[in-house]
């Protein structure tokens, strides 16, 4: 593929492209073990071949069968395009509409090797967060987008482009669903089979919705989490000399090193994959690396004593690191760590998301393919050791939280000591970061809002940064509550630090946490900037699915909802539908993401700002709903802060009228009624 004009041609058949197989020099996804029956293998092959005319089946059938045998999935490596995969300036895409070109820009960013975790397997992050299931789907989608008009909508079924269907200019140009499996069949085992057969897909969150912006997104979330953890657990604003220990430097977790530096603490991050470690070091996100536990402890002590800012990558298993910290505590009486978490892809523990301490990285990859049952046993044993070390340290002034990666959930399933006495089904010995740290932020309507400058020009990003900063500063001047003011101030600091730390990887994007007022005001300011020529090309608004309204996840985003509805997904589904008819350019709804398949329903959107009055109207309408939906749900569940926010919003917007809950002031009434 010599240039982007080739994207419009769809599948190359005459001649077929050369099959170059897996490319050397790229990280590749672990081998999957779907345990298909002979009949299911035939169905997987048949499903793959239906993208192609019969005259090429004799060539492709044995090739696809070999991929299924070797890798547990048919990726169609032959059709991986020979092009530099990155977010090109929007005018370079061969499209009839700006919306379609913007979507192409976002898709190619998700597959950029500097962004994607396993680019040739179409995995953006999280070990299994797919953009598409195979390369035929990529080529067909790009072809459809190149011919799309403003009176058509592209429909996506779990990576498969169903086709272009007639619609109206006000409708979304793209509607995505990923993993919408009937609930009784939404198990991990069934998923492996269904994915291998090419009929469903795990889109994580922003992988399958084409809205990932590289690790910057999780850098920001981690900065806010660590800062607020310091305030809550340690009672400090200044984290200098405080030590944060965690694991993971791959996809999203690669952000932890940079976040530690921006937060001003000592960050020690363990990583078993040397390639991931070196990648973050070469990017400048890790200050130092070592494969020696002795050296790691020595540098940690020095940095702690001198109150240095440091990000130190340890090439090894995090369980060894936690157990060494326990050894130091037991032999010297010195607690060397203040805060801790985990960002392994533990939602996918048996397929490369979590590596057991008993094996090397290479040994683990081999065993998970050759003896999955034994590998699973080792993972469970490792998780128990992992938790035992954390439990010992937490007897002192050390604070641990679950980062929403299903670590505590999987540890519980492994038999580790993580249960909270008297807790409900969503509570463990340690809180999720939503329950203790970020939940109040969601209740105020703050969440991870983001935008992408499709010109690809860094100066456009600088301009939008200045616009966003001025909007937040003006909001503070006009007077806001202290809780809101602190969040605005944290995000103004973030924007300034983000520029200094060169956080852009891939597309020219920025993320910040904002509430409804802030998001709408920033969107309007950016749209006006485009209209006035200050910004050279359209800007895509989006957010992480991990947001106020976007996700129903009882072990993460909705873990602090205690009215019994934490396991209900009405909010995320309503958000997806509501965004679609309020102006979103595209919408997505997913099963799975963060905490794992079958554990969460989440959705997201993309909205293209092009400087028109229509774009401003869409942004005002859609962004208001996209936040107030979740605040209203939290209000109804009994959250007092959400109650205050929704009442204030109703005063300001007479068209909003939300059902408000009454408190049961005398709980003895309940007991008397139940004993009648």
Secondary structure, 3 states (H helix, E strand, C coil): CCCHHHHHHCCCECCECCCCCCCCCCCCCCCCCCCCCHHHHHHHHHHHHCCCCHHHHHHHHHHHHHHHHHHCCCCCHHHCCCCCCCCCCHHHCCCCCHHHHHHHHHHHHHCCCCCCCEHHHCEEECCCEECCCCHHHHHHHHHHHHHCCCCEEEEEECCEEEEEEECCCCCCCEEEEECCCCHHHCCHHHHHHHHHCCCCCCCCCCCCCCCCCCCHHHHHHHHHHHHHHHHHHHCCCCCCCCEEEEECCCCHHHHHHHHHHHHCCEEEEEECCHHHHHHHHHCCCCCEEECCHHHHHHHHHHHHHHCCCEEEEEECCHHHHHHHHHHHHHHHCCCCCCEECCCCCHHHHHHHHCCCCCCCHHHHHHHHHHCHHHHHHHHHHHHHHHHHHHHHHCCCCCEECECCCCHHHHHHHHCCCCECCCCCCCCECCCEHHHHHHHHHHHCCCEEEEEEECCCCHHHHHHHHHHHHHHHHHHHHHCCCHHHHHHHHHHHHHHHHHHHHCCCCCCEEEEEEECHHHHHHHHHHHHHHHHCCCCCCCEEEEECCCCCCCEECCCCCCCCCCCCCCCCCHHHHHHHHHHHHCCCCEEEEEECCCCCCCCCEEEEEEEEECCCHHHHHHHHHHHHHHHHHHHHHHHHCCCHHHHHHHHHHHHHCCCCCCCCCCCCCCCHHHHHHHCC
